[in-house]
Amino acid sequence: MIYLLGSIVAIVAVTFAAAWLVTSRWPHRTRGWQVTLSALSVPFLSVVLFAVAVLATLVDARDVPERGTMGMVIFSMVFFLVYAIAAGLAVGVPTAIVAVRVLRR
């Protein structure tokens, strides 16, 4: 339960920060453009962090004595990536709509 609440708080914080950045940086853009960019911030951040984690895992693969275990580590990270993207969109889209609406006033 704490993991879910922590995920929701993190998604709301990142999406609100992205909405603040988008509305302050590009105030002349349409509301839909700002909402879309804000809502995609968590999935984009998740993909970037996933790529960094996979690269770090692959670099560290030479030092692991058991061969073949890195594939399972990366396989499990894929499930966290899918969760992060789905949760990021499910929570991020309503948060982005509300945040852009509040910040444009």
All heavy atoms as an XYZ file, in Angstrom:
797
protein
N       0.817     -1.189      0.000
C       0.000      0.000      0.000
C       0.870      1.266      0.000
O       0.534      2.227     -0.662
C      -0.928     -0.038      1.220
C      -1.906      1.061      1.242
S      -3.005      0.915     -0.153
C      -4.415      1.705      0.448
N       1.963      1.218      0.748
C       2.860      2.378      0.799
C       3.493      2.620     -0.561
O       3.682      3.768     -0.971
C       3.921      2.188      1.902
C       3.245      2.212      3.265
C       5.008      3.245      1.812
C       4.170      1.921      4.408
N       3.794      1.522     -1.288
C       4.379      1.644     -2.621
C       3.420      2.368     -3.567
O       3.839      3.239     -4.331
C       4.729      0.250     -3.160
C       5.283      0.261     -4.546
C       6.582      0.690     -4.790
C       4.512     -0.139     -5.627
C       7.095      0.711     -6.061
C       5.028     -0.122     -6.910
C       6.313      0.305     -7.117
O       6.830      0.334     -8.383
N       2.145      2.022     -3.497
C       1.163      2.668     -4.362
C       0.990      4.144     -4.015
O       0.931      4.997     -4.906
C      -0.177      1.941     -4.267
C      -0.220      0.541     -4.860
C      -1.574     -0.101     -4.590
C       0.070      0.582     -6.334
N       0.900      4.444     -2.730
C       0.761      5.847     -2.317
C       1.997      6.657     -2.684
O       1.893      7.796     -3.132
C       0.486      5.926     -0.821
C      -0.879      5.412     -0.364
C      -0.985      5.450      1.158
C      -1.990      6.211     -1.008
N       3.162      6.061     -2.486
C       4.400      6.742     -2.863
C       4.479      6.982     -4.364
O       4.939      8.035     -4.814
N       4.025      6.005     -5.145
C       4.000      6.166     -6.600
C       3.071      7.293     -7.012
O       3.416      8.117     -7.868
C       3.544      4.867     -7.266
O       4.427      3.826     -7.015
N       1.902      7.337     -6.399
C       0.931      8.380     -6.740
C       1.472      9.756     -6.381
O       1.369     10.704     -7.172
C      -0.418      8.100     -6.059
C      -1.067      6.870     -6.688
C      -1.351      9.299     -6.142
C      -2.281      6.361     -5.959
N       2.074      9.879     -5.211
C       2.635     11.173     -4.792
C       3.760     11.591     -5.736
O       3.844     12.754     -6.145
C       3.122     11.103     -3.329
C       3.948     12.309     -2.962
C       1.931     10.972     -2.393
N       4.615     10.658     -6.113
C       5.717     10.976     -7.023
C       5.196     11.377     -8.406
O       5.695     12.337     -9.012
C       6.656      9.781     -7.139
N       4.193     10.676     -8.901
C       3.627     11.001    -10.215
C       2.975     12.381    -10.194
O       3.156     13.180    -11.117
C       2.634      9.910    -10.656
C       3.383      8.610    -10.946
C       1.835     10.351    -11.870
C       2.491      7.407    -11.087
N       2.229     12.669     -9.140
C       1.593     13.980     -9.029
C       2.651     15.081     -8.952
O       2.531     16.120     -9.611
C       0.642     14.024     -7.816
C       0.199     15.440     -7.501
C      -0.565     13.136     -8.058
N       3.706     14.855     -8.172
C       4.754     15.872     -8.028
C       5.483     16.118     -9.343
O       5.707     17.281     -9.735
C       5.742     15.447     -6.946
N       5.858     15.062    -10.043
C       6.586     15.220    -11.310
C       5.687     15.860    -12.367
O       6.126     16.749    -13.109
C       7.134     13.859    -11.791
C       7.652     13.945    -13.216
C       8.231     13.375    -10.865
N       4.437     15.449    -12.426
C       3.515     16.009    -13.416
C       3.234     17.479    -13.121
O       3.194     18.304    -14.038
C       2.197     15.209    -13.443
O       2.503     13.839    -13.681
C       1.275     15.714    -14.524
N       3.053     17.816    -11.852
C       2.812     19.221    -11.507
C       4.040     20.073    -11.807
O       3.924     21.190    -12.316
C       2.417     19.363    -10.041
C       1.836     20.703     -9.718
C       0.466     20.926     -9.853
C       2.633     21.748     -9.308
C      -0.082     22.158     -9.579
C       2.095     22.993     -9.030
C       0.738     23.204     -9.165
N       5.229     19.546    -11.534
C       6.463     20.277    -11.854
C       6.599     20.464    -13.365
O       7.014     21.538    -13.832
C       7.673     19.548    -11.290
N       6.257     19.446    -14.125
C       6.315     19.567    -15.584
C       5.293     20.574    -16.086
O       5.576     21.358    -17.002
C       6.078     18.204    -16.223
N       4.117     20.577    -15.493
C       3.092     21.556    -15.886
C       3.541     22.968    -15.566
O       3.330     23.890    -16.364
C       1.777     21.239    -15.184
N       4.167     23.141    -14.416
C       4.688     24.472    -14.072
C       5.758     24.909    -15.066
O       5.764     26.049    -15.526
C       5.264     24.450    -12.658
C       5.919     25.738    -12.310
C       5.324     26.893    -11.906
C       7.318     26.017    -12.371
N       6.268     27.871    -11.712
C       7.504     27.352    -11.990
C       8.428     25.251    -12.702
C       8.756     27.937    -11.951
C       9.672     25.831    -12.666
C       9.825     27.165    -12.288
N       6.646     23.998    -15.426
C       7.708     24.319    -16.382
C       7.129     24.656    -17.745
O       7.530     25.645    -18.375
C       8.687     23.148    -16.494
C       9.845     23.349    -17.454
C      10.800     24.401    -16.895
C      10.572     22.040    -17.684
N       6.172     23.868    -18.195
C       5.587     24.079    -19.521
C       4.795     25.381    -19.567
O       4.904     26.143    -20.525
C       4.700     22.869    -19.902
C       3.847     23.165    -21.112
C       5.564     21.654    -20.151
N       4.011     25.659    -18.543
C       3.200     26.879    -18.563
C       4.031     28.135    -18.368
O       3.673     29.192    -18.879
C       2.088     26.838    -17.499
O       2.666     26.602    -16.217
C       1.068     25.773    -17.824
N       5.133     28.024    -17.660
C       5.978     29.204    -17.488
C       6.926     29.403    -18.666
O       7.260     30.534    -19.003
C       6.773     29.111    -16.182
O       7.682     28.025    -16.241
N       7.321     28.321    -19.293
C       8.278     28.408    -20.401
C       7.583     28.741    -21.723
O       8.120     29.478    -22.541
C       9.013     27.082    -20.513
C      10.095     27.044    -21.498
C      11.393     27.007    -20.788
N      12.435     26.747    -21.764
C      13.600     27.296    -21.686
N      13.885     28.092    -20.691
N      14.510     27.044    -22.580
N       6.427     28.138    -21.964
C       5.679     28.346    -23.203
C       4.246     28.765    -22.891
O       3.286     28.016    -23.131
C       5.669     27.063    -24.037
C       7.018     26.637    -24.486
C       7.806     27.227    -25.435
C       7.763     25.523    -23.997
N       8.981     26.541    -25.556
C       8.996     25.487    -24.694
C       7.524     24.541    -23.043
C       9.960     24.523    -24.451
C       8.477     23.582    -22.806
C       9.679     23.584    -23.505
N       4.034     29.975    -22.388
C       2.675     30.390    -22.017
C       1.759     30.630    -23.222
O       0.538     30.591    -23.083
C       2.896     31.685    -21.237
C       4.192     32.208    -21.733
C       5.015     30.996    -22.095
N       2.329     30.853    -24.383
C       1.525     31.141    -25.570
C       0.974     29.885    -26.244
O       0.114     29.982    -27.108
C       2.363     31.929    -26.579
C       3.566     31.176    -27.062
N       4.711     31.058    -26.305
C       3.784     30.474    -28.183
C       5.593     30.321    -26.966
N       5.064     29.951    -28.109
N       1.450     28.713    -25.864
C       0.972     27.456    -26.461
C      -0.447     27.151    -25.999
O      -0.923     27.679    -24.999
C       1.888     26.290    -26.073
C       3.245     26.363    -26.655
C       3.193     26.071    -28.126
N       4.535     25.784    -28.603
C       4.787     25.028    -29.628
N       3.807     24.486    -30.309
N       6.021     24.815    -30.011
N      -1.095     26.246    -26.714
C      -2.473     25.898    -26.362
C      -2.501     25.067    -25.082
O      -1.519     24.435    -24.697
C      -3.147     25.093    -27.490
O      -2.459     23.859    -27.648
C      -3.140     25.874    -28.788
N      -3.657     25.070    -24.462
C      -3.829     24.303    -23.228
C      -3.659     22.808    -23.490
O      -3.072     22.095    -22.692
C      -5.206     24.580    -22.639
C      -5.438     23.887    -21.327
C      -6.773     24.221    -20.764
N      -6.864     25.679    -20.616
C      -7.682     26.294    -19.803
N      -8.500     25.612    -19.066
N      -7.713     27.604    -19.728
N      -4.147     22.333    -24.602
C      -4.015     20.918    -24.942
C      -2.560     20.499    -25.108
O      -2.163     19.408    -24.691
N      -1.768     21.356    -25.724
C      -0.341     21.069    -25.896
C       0.343     21.009    -24.540
O       1.169     20.120    -24.304
C       0.294     22.149    -26.763
C       1.714     21.887    -27.121
C       2.177     21.166    -28.173
C       2.872     22.367    -26.430
N       3.548     21.158    -28.165
C       4.008     21.891    -27.112
C       3.068     23.149    -25.299
C       5.300     22.161    -26.710
C       4.364     23.425    -24.890
C       5.458     22.933    -25.595
N       0.025     21.930    -23.671
C       0.629     21.950    -22.343
C       0.211     20.743    -21.516
O       1.035     20.153    -20.812
C       0.261     23.251    -21.624
C       0.900     24.464    -22.246
C       0.398     25.756    -21.652
O      -0.670     25.808    -21.047
N       1.174     26.823    -21.822
N      -1.043     20.339    -21.599
C      -1.515     19.160    -20.866
C      -0.829     17.905    -21.393
O      -0.387     17.053    -20.619
C      -3.059     19.045    -20.958
C      -3.526     17.676    -20.486
C      -3.720     20.140    -20.155
N      -0.726     17.786    -22.705
C      -0.089     16.610    -23.295
C       1.362     16.501    -22.885
O       1.832     15.418    -22.489
C      -0.194     16.664    -24.833
O      -1.570     16.747    -25.200
C       0.442     15.446    -25.471
N       2.088     17.578    -22.964
C       3.505     17.545    -22.593
C       3.676     17.258    -21.101
O       4.565     16.499    -20.712
C       4.169     18.874    -22.962
C       5.674     18.853    -23.103
C       6.102     17.859    -24.166
C       6.178     20.236    -23.446
N       2.813     17.823    -20.285
C       2.885     17.562    -18.843
C       2.532     16.119    -18.518
O       3.174     15.485    -17.680
C       1.935     18.487    -18.091
O       2.261     19.829    -18.310
N       1.522     15.588    -19.177
C       1.090     14.217    -18.911
C       2.121     13.192    -19.366
O       2.228     12.110    -18.793
C      -0.241     13.942    -19.580
N       2.891     13.514    -20.384
C       3.904     12.584    -20.888
C       5.229     12.673    -20.133
O       6.160     11.927    -20.442
C       4.142     12.828    -22.380
C       2.988     12.432    -23.295
C       3.308     12.792    -24.731
C       2.671     10.962    -23.161
N       5.308     13.546    -19.146
C       6.577     13.719    -18.433
C       6.963     12.481    -17.626
O       8.125     12.060    -17.642
C       6.507     14.941    -17.511
O       5.510     14.746    -16.522
N       6.033     11.862    -16.936
C       6.344     10.671    -16.127
C       6.681      9.469    -17.011
O       7.682      8.793    -16.755
C       5.208     10.364    -15.137
C       5.439      9.038    -14.442
C       5.084     11.476    -14.115
N       5.902      9.166    -18.066
C       6.321      8.058    -18.929
C       7.676      8.295    -19.589
O       8.490      7.368    -19.692
C       5.208      7.971    -19.978
C       4.008      8.487    -19.277
C       4.531      9.590    -18.398
N       7.953      9.523    -20.006
C       9.255      9.815    -20.603
C      10.377      9.641    -19.581
O      11.413      9.033    -19.872
C       9.271     11.241    -21.169
C      10.594     11.618    -21.758
C      11.001     11.084    -22.964
C      11.433     12.507    -21.110
C      12.231     11.436    -23.510
C      12.650     12.853    -21.640
C      13.060     12.317    -22.849
N      10.173     10.144    -18.379
C      11.167      9.984    -17.318
C      11.363      8.511    -16.976
O      12.491      8.061    -16.734
C      10.747     10.771    -16.078
C      11.681     10.732    -14.880
C      13.025     11.369    -15.235
C      11.057     11.436    -13.706
N      10.301      7.736    -16.986
C      10.393      6.303    -16.706
C      11.238      5.588    -17.758
O      12.053      4.725    -17.423
C       9.005      5.678    -16.666
O       8.222      6.259    -15.670
N      11.039      5.933    -19.013
C      11.812      5.301    -20.087
C      13.283      5.677    -19.982
O      14.167      4.830    -20.157
C      11.227      5.676    -21.464
C      12.146      5.251    -22.595
C       9.855      5.054    -21.636
N      13.574      6.923    -19.674
C      14.967      7.351    -19.528
C      15.628      6.627    -18.353
O      16.756      6.123    -18.473
C      15.049      8.886    -19.359
C      16.436      9.329    -18.943
C      14.637      9.574    -20.642
N      14.953      6.568    -17.222
C      15.518      5.867    -16.062
C      15.658      4.368    -16.322
O      16.616      3.742    -15.853
C      14.665      6.123    -14.827
C      14.691      7.553    -14.299
C      13.725      7.697    -13.136
C      16.087      7.953    -13.892
N      14.733      3.784    -17.073
C      14.835      2.377    -17.444
C      16.078      2.144    -18.302
O      16.815      1.176    -18.087
C      13.577      1.940    -18.199
C      13.676      0.573    -18.805
C      13.556     -0.548    -18.010
C      13.888      0.414    -20.159
C      13.643     -1.815    -18.557
C      13.976     -0.845    -20.715
C      13.858     -1.962    -19.920
N      16.310      3.017    -19.267
C      17.488      2.867    -20.130
C      18.784      2.976    -19.320
O      19.730      2.200    -19.537
C      17.464      3.920    -21.241
N      18.825      3.902    -18.377
C      20.013      4.046    -17.529
C      20.206      2.799    -16.668
O      21.330      2.297    -16.524
C      19.902      5.319    -16.655
C      20.988      5.363    -15.597
C      19.966      6.561    -17.526
N      19.127      2.267    -16.119
C      19.223      1.060    -15.278
C      19.671     -0.152    -16.084
O      20.479     -0.962    -15.609
C      17.882      0.783    -14.604
N      19.165     -0.275    -17.299
C      19.580     -1.404    -18.145
C      21.051     -1.274    -18.515
O      21.801     -2.261    -18.474
C      18.683     -1.504    -19.400
C      19.276     -2.446    -20.426
C      17.296     -1.958    -19.014
N      21.482     -0.076    -18.861
C      22.903      0.120    -19.190
C      23.797     -0.176    -17.985
O      24.847     -0.814    -18.125
C      23.144      1.540    -19.697
C      22.629      1.823    -21.100
C      22.816      3.295    -21.440
C      23.334      0.946    -22.112
N      23.383      0.262    -16.814
C      24.171     -0.021    -15.608
C      24.210     -1.516    -15.322
O      25.242     -2.054    -14.901
C      23.587      0.733    -14.416
N      23.111     -2.193    -15.560
C      23.063     -3.646    -15.356
C      23.968     -4.362    -16.347
O      24.687     -5.300    -15.982
C      21.617     -4.155    -15.496
O      20.810     -3.471    -14.537
C      21.531     -5.645    -15.253
N      23.949     -3.934    -17.582
C      24.792     -4.573    -18.589
C      26.273     -4.316    -18.354
O      27.107     -5.198    -18.592
C      24.380     -4.113    -19.986
C      23.012     -4.593    -20.458
C      22.667     -3.978    -21.795
C      22.974     -6.107    -20.527
N      26.615     -3.138    -17.873
C      28.016     -2.845    -17.562
C      28.486     -3.690    -16.387
O      29.616     -4.185    -16.367
C      28.191     -1.333    -17.265
C      29.533     -1.044    -16.637
C      28.016     -0.530    -18.540
N      27.611     -3.908    -15.428
C      27.950     -4.686    -14.238
C      27.880     -6.191    -14.480
O      28.268     -6.980    -13.611
C      27.002     -4.299    -13.103
C      27.472     -4.792    -11.759
O      28.691     -4.761    -11.516
O      26.614     -5.208    -10.958
N      27.420     -6.622    -15.652
C      27.207     -8.050    -15.925
C      28.505     -8.850    -15.917
O      28.504    -10.031    -15.597
C      26.500     -8.226    -17.266
N      29.609     -8.226    -16.255
C      30.883     -8.963    -16.284
C      31.337     -9.386    -14.901
O      32.024    -10.385    -14.750
C      31.965     -8.092    -16.919
C      31.813     -7.959    -18.409
C      32.937     -7.157    -18.943
N      32.712     -5.767    -18.508
C      33.467     -4.752    -18.837
N      34.532     -4.939    -19.564
N      33.189     -3.533    -18.433
N      30.966     -8.630    -13.878
C      31.430     -8.916    -12.524
C      30.550     -9.912    -11.774
O      30.891    -10.308    -10.664
C      31.501     -7.612    -11.710
C      32.483     -6.631    -12.333
O      33.429     -7.078    -13.004
O      32.281     -5.418    -12.137
N      29.433    -10.323    -12.358
C      28.529    -11.261    -11.694
C      29.012    -12.688    -11.974
O      29.198    -13.064    -13.132
C      27.082    -11.074    -12.196
C      26.157    -12.108    -11.598
C      26.605     -9.678    -11.871
N      29.229    -13.484    -10.916
C      29.764    -14.832    -11.138
C      28.769    -15.791    -11.800
O      29.168    -16.684    -12.528
C      30.134    -15.323     -9.733
C      29.376    -14.464     -8.801
C      29.114    -13.171     -9.503
N      27.469    -15.609    -11.569
C      26.483    -16.489    -12.173
C      26.116    -15.962    -13.549
O      25.597    -14.861    -13.668
C      25.206    -16.573    -11.316
C      25.416    -17.069     -9.911
C      25.744    -15.936     -8.955
O      25.527    -14.768     -9.312
O      26.248    -16.215     -7.872
N      26.327    -16.730    -14.565
C      26.000    -16.319    -15.934
C      24.507    -16.469    -16.179
O      23.872    -17.400    -15.692
C      26.764    -17.159    -16.951
C      28.226    -16.905    -16.949
C      28.481    -15.553    -17.557
N      29.864    -15.149    -17.322
C      30.217    -13.909    -17.102
N      29.318    -12.978    -17.071
N      31.461    -13.584    -16.909
N      23.949    -15.568    -16.941
C      22.547    -15.661    -17.314
C      21.577    -14.986    -16.368
O      20.384    -14.975    -16.625
N      22.039    -14.426    -15.267
C      21.116    -13.802    -14.321
C      20.752    -12.374    -14.715
O      19.722    -11.868    -14.274
C      21.714    -13.786    -12.906
O      22.967    -13.104    -12.940
C      21.911    -15.195    -12.390
N      21.548    -11.741    -15.533
C      21.253    -10.356    -15.916
C      20.006    -10.270    -16.783
O      19.280     -9.281    -16.733
C      22.439     -9.737    -16.664
C      23.640     -9.477    -15.795
S      23.253     -8.378    -14.441
C      23.573     -9.419    -13.060
N      19.735    -11.295    -17.553
C      18.517    -11.299    -18.365
C      17.266    -11.251    -17.511
O      16.306    -10.561    -17.830
N      17.278    -11.965    -16.411
C      16.114    -11.951    -15.514
C      15.982    -10.610    -14.801
O      14.863    -10.148    -14.544
C      16.207    -13.081    -14.490
C      15.977    -14.452    -15.091
S      14.429    -14.575    -16.013
C      13.242    -14.394    -14.718
N      17.094     -9.993    -14.502
C      17.056     -8.669    -13.871
C      16.431     -7.658    -14.832
O      15.546     -6.879    -14.455
C      18.469     -8.226    -13.441
C      18.473     -6.785    -12.987
C      19.003     -9.140    -12.354
N      16.859     -7.683    -16.074
C      16.309     -6.764    -17.073
C      14.843     -7.098    -17.340
O      14.004     -6.206    -17.501
C      17.154     -6.808    -18.359
C      18.545     -6.240    -18.069
C      16.487     -6.025    -19.480
C      19.532     -6.414    -19.181
N      14.506     -8.385    -17.368
C      13.124     -8.811    -17.574
C      12.221     -8.274    -16.471
O      11.106     -7.816    -16.724
C      13.062    -10.341    -17.630
C      11.724    -10.899    -17.962
C      11.165    -10.701    -19.210
C      11.014    -11.629    -17.022
C       9.925    -11.211    -19.529
C       9.773    -12.144    -17.325
C       9.229    -11.942    -18.580
N      12.692     -8.299    -15.236
C      11.879     -7.760    -14.145
C      11.769     -6.235    -14.223
O      10.737     -5.667    -13.857
C      12.453     -8.180    -12.792
O      13.716     -7.601    -12.587
N      12.811     -5.580    -14.726
C      12.740     -4.123    -14.887
C      11.705     -3.735    -15.937
O      11.108     -2.658    -15.852
C      14.109     -3.559    -15.252
C      15.057     -3.464    -14.085
S      16.524     -2.504    -14.451
C      17.517     -3.694    -15.301
N      11.475     -4.598    -16.920
C      10.461     -4.317    -17.938
C       9.078     -4.233    -17.295
O       8.269     -3.370    -17.658
C      10.505     -5.390    -19.052
C       9.300     -5.263    -19.976
C      11.792     -5.271    -19.847
N       8.806     -5.086    -16.327
C       7.510     -5.029    -15.653
C       7.359     -3.735    -14.862
O       6.273     -3.144    -14.824
C       7.307     -6.245    -14.747
C       7.015     -7.489    -15.522
C       7.986     -8.453    -15.684
C       5.781     -7.670    -16.103
C       7.725     -9.600    -16.413
C       5.499     -8.816    -16.839
C       6.473     -9.775    -16.993
N       8.418     -3.269    -14.232
C       8.349     -1.987    -13.544
C       8.176     -0.840    -14.533
O       7.497      0.143    -14.243
C       9.587     -1.770    -12.679
C       9.565     -2.565    -11.412
C      10.391     -3.666    -11.250
C       8.699     -2.235    -10.383
C      10.365     -4.405    -10.087
C       8.656     -2.970     -9.215
C       9.494     -4.059     -9.069
N       8.765     -0.964    -15.714
C       8.591      0.054    -16.742
C       7.133      0.112    -17.195
O       6.556      1.200    -17.318
C       9.501     -0.221    -17.941
C       9.327      0.715    -19.133
C       9.758      2.130    -18.762
C      10.111      0.203    -20.327
N       6.528     -1.042    -17.418
C       5.125     -1.083    -17.835
C       4.238     -0.477    -16.743
O       3.321      0.307    -17.029
C       4.700     -2.532    -18.168
C       3.198     -2.632    -18.362
C       5.435     -3.014    -19.401
N       4.522     -0.821    -15.480
C       3.760     -0.243    -14.370
C       3.936      1.277    -14.327
O       2.966      2.018    -14.154
C       4.204     -0.852    -13.039
C       3.689     -0.091    -11.850
C       2.365     -0.220    -11.455
C       4.512      0.788    -11.144
C       1.872      0.497    -10.372
C       4.023      1.502    -10.066
C       2.708      1.359     -9.690
O       2.234      2.068     -8.630
N       5.162      1.742    -14.494
C       5.430      3.184    -14.417
C       4.727      3.936    -15.539
O       4.180      5.024    -15.316
C       6.931      3.432    -14.458
N       4.720      3.381    -16.725
C       4.050      4.051    -17.843
C       2.540      4.053    -17.637
O       1.875      5.084    -17.816
C       4.443      3.397    -19.177
C       5.909      3.720    -19.494
C       3.554      3.885    -20.313
C       6.453      3.007    -20.705
N       1.987      2.911    -17.255
C       0.528      2.841    -17.056
C       0.079      3.736    -15.906
O      -0.896      4.491    -16.029
C       0.121      1.391    -16.791
N       0.784      3.661    -14.787
C       0.416      4.506    -13.645
C       0.670      5.977    -13.963
O      -0.105      6.848    -13.553
C       1.208      4.092    -12.408
N       1.750      6.244    -14.682
C       2.051      7.626    -15.057
C       0.972      8.239    -15.921
O       0.634      9.414    -15.765
N       0.413      7.452    -16.813
C      -0.670      7.975    -17.647
C      -1.989      8.032    -16.890
O      -2.741      9.000    -17.021
C      -0.809      7.124    -18.910
C       0.326      7.276    -19.920
C       0.143      6.304    -21.069
C       0.416      8.697    -20.431
N      -2.279      7.016    -16.090
C      -3.550      6.979    -15.369
C      -3.657      8.093    -14.338
O      -4.727      8.686    -14.155
C      -3.726      5.622    -14.685
N      -2.577      8.378    -13.662
C      -2.589      9.442    -12.650
C      -2.138     10.765    -13.260
O      -2.626     11.833    -12.884
C      -1.679      9.057    -11.457
C      -1.584     10.183    -10.449
C      -2.184      7.796    -10.794
N      -1.245     10.710    -14.231
C      -0.661     11.921    -14.797
C      -1.599     12.742    -15.651
O      -1.530     13.970    -15.644
N      -2.469     12.086    -16.389
C      -3.371     12.838    -17.270
C      -4.339     13.721    -16.461
O      -4.436     14.925    -16.720
C      -4.119     11.894    -18.244
C      -5.209     12.623    -18.989
C      -3.133     11.270    -19.222
N      -5.060     13.183    -15.463
C      -5.923     14.079    -14.674
C      -5.131     15.142    -13.917
O      -5.569     16.293    -13.797
C      -6.639     13.146    -13.695
C      -6.470     11.781    -14.223
C      -5.246     11.791    -15.061
N      -3.954     14.761    -13.425
C      -3.120     15.733    -12.715
C      -2.672     16.843    -13.653
O      -2.672     18.015    -13.283
C      -1.895     15.038    -12.095
O      -2.345     14.002    -11.228
C      -1.042     16.016    -11.328
N      -2.294     16.483    -14.873
C      -1.858     17.488    -15.843
C      -2.996     18.431    -16.212
O      -2.792     19.644    -16.341
C      -1.311     16.802    -17.090
N      -4.187     17.889    -16.358
C      -5.341     18.737    -16.691
C      -5.597     19.756    -15.585
O      -5.758     20.949    -15.840
C      -6.585     17.860    -16.948
C      -6.402     17.054    -18.230
C      -7.848     18.713    -17.021
C      -7.447     15.982    -18.434
N      -5.602     19.280    -14.353
C      -5.850     20.171    -13.216
C      -4.697     21.162    -13.048
O      -4.920     22.362    -12.843
C      -6.072     19.353    -11.919
C      -6.084     20.246    -10.695
C      -7.364     18.558    -12.027
N      -3.467     20.695    -13.148
C      -2.305     21.560    -12.932
C      -2.224     22.660    -13.989
O      -1.966     23.828    -13.652
C      -1.025     20.722    -12.925
N      -2.438     22.321    -15.234
C      -2.380     23.341    -16.297
C      -3.521     24.328    -16.128
O      -3.327     25.537    -16.295
C      -2.393     22.672    -17.693
C      -2.623     23.703    -18.787
C      -1.084     21.933    -17.931
N      -4.677     23.830    -15.766
C      -5.823     24.729    -15.566
C      -5.531     25.712    -14.424
O      -5.854     26.901    -14.523
C      -7.083     23.917    -15.265
C      -8.330     24.745    -15.288
C      -9.548     23.903    -15.151
N      -9.723     23.108    -16.371
C     -10.518     22.081    -16.485
N     -11.223     21.676    -15.449
N     -10.631     21.435    -17.617
N      -4.939     25.217    -13.330
C      -4.634     26.082    -12.193
C      -3.510     27.054    -12.535
O      -3.571     28.234    -12.189
C      -4.250     25.216    -10.966
C      -3.610     26.048     -9.877
C      -5.473     24.499    -10.437
N      -2.483     26.586    -13.223
C      -1.315     27.423    -13.485
C      -1.533     28.442    -14.602
O      -0.794     29.415    -14.685
C      -0.108     26.538    -13.823
C       0.429     25.717    -12.671
C       1.448     24.702    -13.150
C       1.032     26.621    -11.601
N      -2.507     28.237    -15.448
C      -2.775     29.205    -16.526
C      -3.554     30.409    -16.038
O      -3.649     31.407    -16.715
C      -3.534     28.540    -17.661
C      -2.612     27.730    -18.550
C      -3.389     27.106    -19.669
N      -3.941     28.084    -20.597
C      -3.522     28.246    -21.842
N      -2.552     27.509    -22.300
N      -4.085     29.132    -22.618
N      -4.098     30.343    -14.835
C      -4.884     31.479    -14.334
C      -4.020     32.550    -13.782
O      -2.969     32.507    -13.393
C      -5.842     31.000    -13.261
C      -6.910     30.165    -13.870
C      -7.891     29.725    -12.852
N      -8.856     28.857    -13.539
C      -9.864     28.327    -12.945
N     -10.089     28.538    -11.688
N     -10.692     27.566    -13.615
